[in-house]
Amino acid sequence: DGKDLSRYAEEQWPNLVAYSRFCDDCVTSEEKCGNWPT
């Protein structure tokens, strides 16, 4: 349901932002981004 998906996205947003930033760092350093940062 749309509300559940929206709530999930809100809950996961900080992780998605962190992962996006992590990937940007990987690309900048010419490294592959295959792992979720822990």
C-alpha positions as CSV (number, residue, x, y, z in Angstrom):
1,D,0.0,0.0,0.0
2,G,1.2,3.5,-0.8
3,K,1.2,4.7,2.8
4,D,3.3,1.7,3.9
5,L,5.8,2.4,1.1
6,S,5.9,6.1,2.0
7,R,6.5,5.3,5.7
8,Y,9.2,2.8,4.7
9,A,10.9,5.4,2.5
10,E,10.8,8.0,5.3
11,E,12.3,5.5,7.8
12,Q,15.0,4.4,5.3
13,W,15.8,7.9,4.0
14,P,18.8,8.6,6.2
15,N,20.3,5.2,5.1
16,L,19.7,6.0,1.5
17,V,21.3,9.4,1.8
18,A,24.3,7.9,3.6
19,Y,24.6,5.2,0.8
20,S,24.3,7.8,-1.9
21,R,27.1,9.8,-0.2
22,F,29.2,6.6,0.2
23,C,28.8,5.9,-3.5
24,D,29.7,9.4,-4.5
25,D,32.9,8.9,-2.5
26,C,33.6,5.6,-4.2
27,V,33.1,7.1,-7.7
28,T,35.4,10.0,-6.8
29,S,38.1,7.7,-5.7
30,E,37.5,5.5,-8.8
31,E,36.4,2.5,-6.6
32,K,33.5,0.2,-7.1
33,C,30.6,0.6,-4.8
34,G,29.3,-2.9,-4.0
35,N,28.8,-2.9,-0.3
36,W,26.4,-1.1,2.0
37,P,28.5,1.0,4.4
38,T,28.3,-0.4,7.9
